[in-house]
């Protein structure tokens, strides 16, 4: 008889949040070995909730062999702290109540989202269900919040740190997604026993996202739809949020208006997605009349392959201070599509180390705006050249050899079986 595992996932399919996609892959990848149940919110990543999810206390469904138990949450606006906090608290309390109607489990797996509450849910589930706890830290909090100054009340931040350290201590296994995050875990517990941990890279489904030829009809249609046809596209794809210094990048982009490649193509910067910074960036674009910027809505999972392939180069960025705190998973999609990377990441971060080890892009530090500008100019000057194309090929080859979904899911299963 299969052992049972409960996964706490703030977002889960069909929501497009990167952590939700990862947890869906993990849940479905483990279903042959384990009986998998997921507790998550009703679909709500955009902040809006469909009418059919506004009535019941809980919603049960099965998705690709995984039992899904959804809890209702209020709608929210990503630019409003209060509405986001209400949404997060509703998920936390709803997930606790949902745990009470779940049968006994052998394992509980939780992630570090929502900030610190994901770990607290895992501790609660471990005690309630008599299970072993696996705590997957995608982002360290409150360190991430502190790094960007999102919240500054010291007493609250200290309390949050104590709570998340407790979640780590109570875990039978902590999983981090980067070498720099391992160091942060060790630093948290300096002078104390460090919890049992392992590093397992994130991934993207390399069978769903792969390189496509430039003349692929769906890629061509995407480019035409958003006025990218015949242009050299530098794309940012993902959450347009607080942790990426996008305002600083916009000032650099403003300085390279009217930039063209040697073959006469206009260089444009496409931003695909939504998030709390989208309104500010739209205002900045309009105020400064930046005709070299295009905003594109979030793409559904089955359309992501075409949007990623529509770019010539992809941004992979984090704000200064995020080293050891967060790992931008968007790199895996870029590599799967076989595209070169324009990386604005601190030295010693997992993704920058990968990019430098593979040789699949150009890297510089956050805040080094003149250097960022030089890299943009370099990519424009070398557009279409073999050196740039080879960067993307190396990224894709490395991903298929070492960073596939199957490899990472097997590592999770192996680590769980050893508990």
RAKAZI-V993942 format. One record per pair of residues at least 6 apart in sequence whose C-alpha atoms are under 6 Angstrom apart, sorted by the first residue. I is the first residue (numbers start at 1). J is the second residue. D is the distance in Angstrom with one decimal. If there is no record, write none. Layout:
i:I j:J d:D
i:I j:J d:D
//
This chain:
i:2 j:34 d:5.2
i:2 j:35 d:5.9
i:3 j:34 d:5.3
i:4 j:34 d:5.6
i:4 j:35 d:4.6
i:4 j:105 d:5.1
i:4 j:106 d:5.2
i:5 j:36 d:5.1
i:5 j:105 d:5.8
i:5 j:106 d:5.9
i:5 j:107 d:4.6
i:5 j:108 d:5.5
i:6 j:37 d:4.8
i:6 j:38 d:5.8
i:6 j:108 d:4.8
i:7 j:38 d:4.7
i:7 j:108 d:5.9
i:7 j:109 d:4.8
i:7 j:110 d:5.7
i:8 j:38 d:5.9
i:8 j:39 d:5.1
i:8 j:110 d:4.9
i:9 j:40 d:4.9
i:10 j:40 d:5.0
i:10 j:41 d:5.8
i:11 j:20 d:4.8
i:11 j:40 d:5.8
i:12 j:20 d:4.3
i:15 j:43 d:5.6
i:15 j:45 d:5.8
i:26 j:409 d:6.0
i:36 j:66 d:5.6
i:37 j:67 d:4.6
i:37 j:68 d:5.8
i:38 j:68 d:4.8
i:39 j:69 d:4.9
i:39 j:70 d:5.8
i:40 j:70 d:5.0
i:41 j:70 d:5.0
i:41 j:71 d:4.8
i:42 j:70 d:5.3
i:42 j:71 d:5.9
i:42 j:72 d:5.7
i:47 j:75 d:5.2
i:47 j:76 d:4.7
i:47 j:77 d:5.8
i:48 j:75 d:5.4
i:58 j:70 d:5.7
i:58 j:71 d:5.1
i:59 j:69 d:5.7
i:59 j:70 d:4.9
i:60 j:68 d:5.8
i:60 j:69 d:4.7
i:61 j:68 d:5.3
i:62 j:68 d:5.7
i:71 j:94 d:5.6
i:73 j:87 d:5.8
i:73 j:90 d:5.5
i:74 j:87 d:5.6
i:76 j:83 d:5.0
i:76 j:84 d:5.8
i:78 j:276 d:4.9
i:79 j:276 d:4.6
i:104 j:129 d:5.0
i:105 j:129 d:5.7
i:105 j:131 d:5.6
i:106 j:131 d:4.7
i:107 j:131 d:4.7
i:107 j:132 d:4.7
i:107 j:133 d:5.9
i:108 j:133 d:4.9
i:109 j:133 d:5.9
i:109 j:134 d:4.7
i:109 j:135 d:5.9
i:110 j:122 d:5.4
i:110 j:135 d:5.2
i:111 j:118 d:5.5
i:111 j:135 d:5.7
i:111 j:136 d:4.6
i:111 j:137 d:5.7
i:112 j:118 d:4.8
i:112 j:119 d:5.7
i:112 j:137 d:5.0
i:112 j:138 d:5.9
i:115 j:141 d:5.8
i:116 j:164 d:5.5
i:119 j:167 d:5.2
i:126 j:133 d:5.9
i:133 j:171 d:4.9
i:133 j:172 d:5.2
i:134 j:171 d:5.9
i:134 j:173 d:4.8
i:134 j:174 d:5.8
i:135 j:174 d:4.8
i:136 j:174 d:5.8
i:136 j:175 d:4.5
i:136 j:176 d:6.0
i:137 j:176 d:5.1
i:139 j:325 d:5.5
i:139 j:326 d:4.5
i:140 j:325 d:4.9
i:144 j:325 d:5.8
i:147 j:321 d:5.2
i:169 j:195 d:5.8
i:173 j:196 d:5.2
i:173 j:197 d:5.4
i:174 j:197 d:4.4
i:175 j:197 d:5.6
i:175 j:198 d:5.1
i:175 j:199 d:5.6
i:176 j:199 d:4.8
i:177 j:199 d:5.5
i:177 j:200 d:5.2
i:177 j:201 d:4.8
i:178 j:350 d:5.0
i:179 j:350 d:5.6
i:180 j:324 d:4.5
i:180 j:349 d:5.5
i:180 j:350 d:6.0
i:181 j:324 d:4.4
i:184 j:324 d:5.6
i:203 j:332 d:5.7
i:203 j:405 d:5.4
i:204 j:332 d:5.7
i:204 j:333 d:5.9
i:205 j:405 d:5.6
i:206 j:336 d:5.8
i:209 j:305 d:5.1
i:209 j:336 d:5.6
i:209 j:337 d:5.9
i:210 j:336 d:5.1
i:210 j:337 d:4.6
i:211 j:337 d:4.4
i:211 j:338 d:5.4
i:219 j:306 d:4.9
i:219 j:310 d:5.7
i:223 j:229 d:4.9
i:231 j:265 d:5.0
i:231 j:266 d:5.1
i:232 j:265 d:5.9
i:232 j:266 d:6.0
i:232 j:267 d:4.7
i:233 j:268 d:5.2
i:233 j:269 d:5.9
i:233 j:311 d:4.9
i:233 j:312 d:5.2
i:234 j:269 d:4.9
i:234 j:311 d:5.9
i:234 j:313 d:4.8
i:234 j:314 d:5.5
i:235 j:269 d:5.7
i:235 j:270 d:4.6
i:235 j:271 d:5.9
i:235 j:311 d:5.8
i:235 j:314 d:4.8
i:235 j:315 d:6.0
i:236 j:271 d:4.8
i:236 j:314 d:5.9
i:236 j:315 d:5.1
i:237 j:271 d:6.0
i:237 j:272 d:4.6
i:238 j:273 d:5.2
i:239 j:273 d:5.8
i:239 j:274 d:5.7
i:239 j:275 d:5.5
i:240 j:274 d:5.3
i:240 j:275 d:4.4
i:240 j:277 d:5.6
i:240 j:278 d:5.9
i:241 j:275 d:5.0
i:241 j:276 d:5.1
i:241 j:277 d:5.1
i:243 j:318 d:6.0
i:243 j:319 d:5.5
i:244 j:317 d:5.8
i:244 j:318 d:4.2
i:244 j:319 d:4.5
i:245 j:319 d:5.0
i:259 j:267 d:5.6
i:260 j:266 d:4.5
i:260 j:267 d:5.4
i:261 j:380 d:5.0
i:261 j:381 d:5.6
i:268 j:292 d:4.6
i:268 j:293 d:5.8
i:269 j:293 d:4.8
i:270 j:293 d:5.9
i:270 j:294 d:4.7
i:270 j:295 d:5.9
i:271 j:295 d:4.9
i:271 j:296 d:6.0
i:272 j:296 d:4.6
i:272 j:297 d:5.7
i:272 j:298 d:5.9
i:273 j:297 d:5.1
i:273 j:298 d:4.1
i:309 j:337 d:5.9
i:313 j:339 d:5.9
i:313 j:340 d:5.3
i:313 j:341 d:5.9
i:314 j:341 d:5.1
i:314 j:342 d:5.9
i:315 j:341 d:6.0
i:315 j:342 d:4.8
i:315 j:343 d:5.9
i:316 j:343 d:4.7
i:317 j:343 d:5.7
i:317 j:344 d:4.6
i:317 j:345 d:5.7
i:318 j:345 d:5.7
i:319 j:366 d:5.8
i:320 j:366 d:5.2
i:323 j:349 d:5.6
i:335 j:395 d:4.8
i:335 j:396 d:4.9
i:336 j:396 d:5.3
i:338 j:392 d:4.2
i:338 j:393 d:5.3
i:338 j:396 d:4.8
i:339 j:392 d:4.0
i:340 j:360 d:5.6
i:340 j:361 d:5.2
i:340 j:391 d:5.1
i:340 j:392 d:4.4
i:341 j:361 d:4.4
i:342 j:361 d:5.9
i:342 j:362 d:5.3
i:343 j:363 d:4.6
i:344 j:363 d:5.9
i:344 j:364 d:5.1
i:344 j:365 d:5.4
i:344 j:366 d:5.3
i:345 j:365 d:5.3
i:345 j:366 d:5.8
i:346 j:365 d:5.1
i:360 j:391 d:4.0
i:360 j:392 d:5.9
i:360 j:394 d:6.0
i:360 j:395 d:5.4
//
